[in-house]
Amino acid sequence: MKILKALGFVAVFLLVGEIIIRMDDAFRPFEDDQHGAVPIAVNNTYEWQLLKGNKVPQDDSTLRVLVLGDSYIHGVGLDPSLALPQLLKTKLRDTSGKYKRYLVLDATMPANNALDNYRMYQAVDKRFKPQLVVLAYNLNDVMDNLDEDTSKGVSIAEVIKEHPGVTNLRTTLNSLLIHSHLIYFAVHQIKLEAKLAGFLLPGSDLDIQMKSYTQHQTNWIKTQKIMAKLMDSTTERKEAFLVMMVPIYNLLKNPALFRATDSTIYHFFADARRSNMVVWNTRSFFTGMQPSTLCLNKYEEHPSAKVHEMEADSVRKFISEKFLEGR
């Protein structure tokens, strides 16, 4: 009888928990931060309008900057005016020097990987003709499809096509985990807490990403080939190329965890020895700062407005020294 009561209590507990979690998923009464769908699209800026109309000024008095990257630089969770591309444009407007006009083409898009960024470059470069290309390289750029033929041209319409969106939380659990919101919630929270503590759970997203950067991993080999093509293209076209290695911002307190991957990525780009290229590991920008001030919240690894401000200031300084004689 006691066993039946205990089982009944557990069943009621799980049922109530399931109802509460499903209500929270639907109506969010218990949390302010919503992990909803993230639109997969570029920000429709003034520069995009010029590009689509084939009206980008090509005169020597216009400095054109192309920014490539994924959601980390796109500004997920923020107003676009607070993200690096638009902040950079605002800061350049207050700059004196030989340029009368500054255009910053925000070609970032959430979920972009190395191939997506290269395809974006292919689609816009000849019409935008940037003097500077900025690539925000993320640890997860090595993931997902990297097999498309990069030798073929790609149209602007293809690379800016909107997709339904992706969720910030992985939903590819199978069987019971798909159907039980409570179990999914519990498993996901365990993964988040382990990740924040610096533990790589086998099979987790971060574990897979980290293991991708070993010498003979297929995706890393493909990524290097794609990035080499991007580097070659910027060199041939005499474009300055700034690579910003962006960290996982809510894990900045665990630098040792990323020492091997940081070294692998940095040395790949640095050893390429392109005269037009500079590589930054932006992790060093945030030494001594609390991760809590650098993320949207402790579980949401996308950077805060403060991070975008600091990185925009750094790129602005780079442009000043490279193009404006330090002004």
Secondary structure, DSSP 8 states (H G I E B T S, - for coil): -HHHHHHHHHHHHHHHHHHHHHHHHHH-SS-S----EEEES----HHHHHHHTT----STTEEEEEEE--HHHHTTTS-GGGSHHHHHHHHHHT--SS-SEEEEEE---TT--HHHHHHHHHHHHHHH--SEEEEEEEGGGGSS---S-TTS---HHHHT--EEEEESS-----THHHH-HHHHHHHHHHHHHHHHTT---TTSHHHHHHHTTSTT-HHHHHHHHHHHHHHHHHHHTT-EEEEEEE--GGGTT-GGGGHHHHHHHHHHHHHT--TTEEEEEGGGGGTT--GGGTBSSSS--SB-HHHHHHHHHHHHHHHHHHHSTT-
